[in-house]
Amino acid sequence: MTNTMLGFLADLVAKGKRTSSGFREAHHRQCAAALNEQFKLAITAEQVRNHLKKWRKIWGRVVILNNLSGALWDEDTCTIRLAEEYYAGHCMAHKADAPYLNTPIEHYHAMATIFGTTAASGVNARSGNDLLSIEVEDEENGEVNTSSNVAESSHPKGPPKKKAKVVKVLEDPLVTTLNYGFKLVADALVKSGDDDDIPAELWDEVCKLGEFDEEHLAHYYAHLVDNPKITKAFMTLSQTNKSVWVSRYVKKNF
């Protein structure tokens, strides 16, 4: 359900239908209708708004953690990486952060599309300091405060703090009531990052995305073949999120 909901709203953003103040009530109703049609439920627009609050808070936490001293951002697998000794020290003091460190971040691309992406790219693609440190202080009106104060690792012997770039992130006024129970992508994906084998069924998986032109799918397939780590992450995604990845690629390159 979360895959479908975030994928639906990310697609609205990609099509330019979100306003500067956030999603309209009609968008929430459309998303609820899509969920009800697929899962045979009776979800309301308010519940959609409520569930998005949770993911807005998760996005804020991800951005803050990406500014930990010594954190490295791995764009290929959407992973915030800390050396094991720093990871252990930080998670001992902040257990709730463990699901977002040294493991691919669930729904990262959909969140980045919906809430405003500040992900690193190019020569700084693996620098955790290219993400803004934010704090979600007002959960009712959706305001997000930006600050140059970067989150610190709790490990007493952590590496020196690096100065982060501070930019503004456009946030939507979203709130939460639904729970989720989806498992994070296996950490084995990161450990197997050096395996350059391309899955035999890759082209078949790409071809399932019939809403795109064949020429665009062929270009994206070539992109995956050239980037085995991205391929491995792509193969773990739901059909909706695969469409989000291809949509972002097509929008960027065509």
N, C-alpha and C positions, 0 to 999 in steps of 0.2 A: 504493500500500500504506500509506503514511504517512497519507494522507487517511482511509482506511478505519479504520486502527488508532486514531488520535486521535479520530475521530468516534465510534467505538464506545465508547471509554472516557469521552468527554465526555458521551455519552448516559447511561451508567451513573451519572455524577455528578449529572446533571440529574434522574435518577429517585431520587436519594438512596440509592444502593446502595453507595457507597464508605464505608468505616468511617473513624473518626478517625485510624487508623494507616496508612491507605492502602488499596489494592485487595487483595482476597483472592486466593489462588492460583486459586480457581475463576473469578474474573473474568479473570485472564490466560489461563486455558484457554479460556474462552468467546471471548475476543478472537482467540486463535490459531485456534480453530475457524472463526470468521467469515472470517478471512483465507484459511485453507486452502480453504474452500468457494468463495470468490470468485476466488482466483488459482490454484487447483489446485496448492498447494504442500504442504509438510510442516513448517510453522512450529510451534515449541514455545512453551509458556507462558514459559519462561526467555528465549527470544529476544524475546518481547513486552516483558518486564521490561527486558531489556538495551537495546532500542531506545528505550524511554522515558527512559532515563538521558540520552541525547543531547538530547532535547527539554526535559528538566528543566534542563539546563545552559544551553540556549538561552534558556529563560524567565528564568533568573537573569541572564544577560547583558542581555536586553532591559530588565529592571527597572533594572539598574545604569545602562545608557545613558540611560534616561529621566530620570536625575538629573544628567546632564551640565549644567554651567553653560550657560545659554542655550538648552537643548533645549526644544522645544515638542511637546506630544503632540496629534496630530490624530486624534481618535476616529473621525471619519468614514471614514478610510482606514487606520486602525491604523498610523500612521507617526510615527516619532520624527524631528522636523525640526531641522536645524541650518542656520544661514546658511552660504552656500557657503564663505566664508573660514574659518569655524570648522570646517566639515566637512572641508575639505582639510587643515587642520593636524592635526586629530585622526586622520584616516585615514592620514596619512603616518606617524604614530607607532604607530597601532594598526590595521593593515591588516585584521585579522580582524573588526573592528567594522563595516566598510563595508557588508556585506549587511543590516545592521539599522538603518541611518541613511538618511534621505531616500528611503525606498522602503517600500511596504506590507510589513508583517511577516507572513511566511507562517505560516498556522495559528494566528494570534494568539488568536482567540476560543476555539478548542479548547484551547490551552495555558492560557488564563486560567480556563477551566472546570475543567480537570483539576488544575492546580497551585495554584489559589487566585487569584482576580482582585483586584487593587488598582488597576484602571484608573481614570483620572480621569473625572468625569462632571459634568453641570450647568455652573455658571458657571466651573468650573476645568477644563473638558474638554480644553483645549489647553495646560495647564500641565504640563510634564514633571516638576515637582517633586512631583506627587501620587503618584508611584510610589516604592515602597520601594527603597532600595539594599541589595542582598543579595550575599553571597559564598558560593558553593558550596564548602565546605571538605572535607566528608566524603562522598565519592561512594559509599561502600559502605553506610552506614547511612541515607543520605538526609537527614542533618541540614543545616539551613540557618541560618547565623548572620545576625542582623539587626544593622545598624549605622547610626548617624546620619552616618557619613562618606560624603559623596556623591562619586561619581566626577567627576573634573575633566577638562575639555577640555585637550588638549595645546597648543592654540594659545596663544602667549605673550600675545596681546592679546585674549583671550576676555572676554566680558562678566562682570560681578561674579557671584560664586557666590550662589545663592539657597538659603535654608534649606529642606530637604526635610522632609516629614512622614514619620515613621517608624512603621510598623505591622508587625504580625507576619503572615507568610504561612504557611499550612498547606502543607507540602510532603510529597510521597509518596516512599517509599524505592524509587527506580527506577534501573536500570542499563542500559548500551548495548552492542550488538554489530553491529547492522545498519547499513548505510550508506544514505544517501538521495541522490537526485540530481534533486530537483524544482526547477524554475526559479521564482524570485521573481516576484511580480506586476509587470508592467511599470511603470517609473517614469513612463511616459506617462500612467498613470491619474491621478497627482497633478497633472501639468501641465494635464490637460484638466478639472480640477475645476470650472471656471467654466461648462462646457457643461451646460445644464439640460435637454437633450433626454432624454426617456424612451424607452428602446428599445421598439420596436413589439412585440417578443416577450416583454416582461416578464411580462405576465399568464400567458402560456403556461408560462413557467419556474416561476412561483409555483404554478400548478396541478399541476405535476409532483410536488409534495410531497404526495402523496395521503394520507399518514399523519395529516394535520392536518384539523380541521373546516374546512368551506368558509368559515364565518363568520370564523374566525381568519386564514385565508389572505387573505380580503378586507380585513381590518384591516391585515395586514402589507403588502399591496399598496398600500394608501392611504399607509402609512408610507413606503414606498419612493418613491412619487410625490412626496411632500412633501420628500424628501431625496435629490436627484439624485446627490450624492456617494456616499451609501450604496448607491444603486442600481447605480452603476458598479462598486463593489467587490463587491456581491452577484453580479453577472453573471459575474465572473471565478472564482467559487468552484466547487468540485466539488459534486455532488449531496448528498454527505454533509454537507459544511460548510454548505451552504444550509439543510439541515434543522436543524443546530445553531443557526444564526442565528434561524430562525423559532421554534425551541423556547425559546430565551432570551427572545425578544420575548413569546411567549405566556405564559411563566411570570411575566414581569414585569408584564404588563398584564391578565391574566385570573385 
